[in-house]
């Protein structure tokens, strides 16, 4: 994917480097999959580190874009979900 993106943007040397690295990893995975354990561990550690940042950012955006305006509209309409029904 990186090779295609860099080739599309006109960087042929970087595209060839990414394509070569990707091809080597695919070939290694087909020939000796057990030898790619360190690559897999590194990739999963990188994914975990990225998710520690992106998950709170995404959920914060959802909160402020969806839930906050909904609450404001409900308050302007005079509705309160926490209000108890009157007993009289």
Residue pairs with C-beta under 8 A, 6 or more apart in sequence:
2 18
2 22
3 15
3 16
3 18
3 19
3 22
4 15
6 14
6 15
6 18
7 15
25 36
25 39
28 35
28 36
29 36
74 80
74 81
